[in-house]
Amino acid sequence: MSKGPQALHLSLEEQAMLAGEAGPGVAKAMEIVVALGRIYGAARLTPVSSVQVSGVSYKNLGDAGLAFLETWAAQGARVQVPTTLNPAGMDLVNWRDLGFSDEFAQRQQAVIAAYTRFGITPTCTCTPYLVGHAPARGNHIAWAESSAVTYANSVLGARTNREGGPSALAAAISGRTACYGFHLDENRQATMVVDVRCPIGTESDLGALGFMIGQLAENRVPCLRFHDWRAGDLGLNTLGAAMAASGAVALYHIEGITPEARAGAVVRPGAETYLIDDLSPGRKALDGTCGIIDLVSLGCPHASLAGLREIAERLDRRRLKTTLWVTTARATREAAEAEGAVSRIEAAGGLVVADTCMVVAPVEELGFRSMATNSAKMAFYSPSHSGLQVRFGPLERCLDAAVTGKWPAARAI
Ligand code: F3S
């Protein structure tokens, strides 16, 4: 990310907000945005059209985070642009049935109430782009959830840095973000090329690939060259989520596929090229060794309507032995419920859980010890965030584990 020596220019309106003329809550937001602008050498601020705020689960925020939000909201600050929330620590409706404690639920509801006082829509999802909040190409936005940031930058062609919770909230309240990093053309060129020469057949393959690329890239911008491209656009959120988890990738390109790569040359001269012709190192790094599975977690990033339909279809006439959580946005759950996909999953014994996911929920309190998932991001974070033993593999293998309670042997191809 380039830092410039120039002074940060503020408009008269921005200066007035910083001076407190719009109230102390707005002044606090401007202080954060301006401080980031100075740290990163921005020449100016830019208006944003959409904000997504992370730091919603009480598990991560704790009492100090809740008090910070309540104090700021009490200063009268309100968001100026459409703003959504990342997943919370529980399903906001069915939390009791799922085993969350009254104490946790009360604190989590207080967090949501504080965000609602700012005027934020409590979507509680990492896929705002699937529930009516998809920015257009070139839009400047301030999103915080790393998988959503990568999807917005790479697949939608919008422009955002990887915001933190407070900086995203500050952008929502001020309506602005500091114009540096991925808001600028010069930082959106690929600084490395990845030649992908192995077949990609499933979303878990995309996850394993993303995991390997993230490790190589760290915070660089990769441009991927596929020799056998079969994944649709939706699989791309799996790819980006994994890259953002194992590395700090916030933007990638795919030759001939993603919007900026379709529009012209995106690779900076001299960029180094890497070859990936085998996914087994990624699969092995993400997969554990436990045999008994007491939870199967699907929907990371949050499941789309098409994803819920596919799971419902694959579960027809099957009966689950192990707990299955399919996590999704509440709006997606409602759409799936209306067309019968939720009741088909429930008929097999699975649960379609909204507003949360197994990384931000207090899983350890719910008694789960081992998990199977088809998500590389979930497999990467769950051991450290939730103390779970994890098995990682394709959807069908995870569903087989849900039926038997055991991680199945790999099928012969
Ligand atoms: Fe979303 Fe949770 Fe995965 S926030 S990307 S479902 S870890």
Residues whose N, C-alpha, C, O or C-beta is under 5 A from the ligand:
A	BS01	F3S	P87 C126 S147 A241 G299 C300 P301 H302 C357 V359
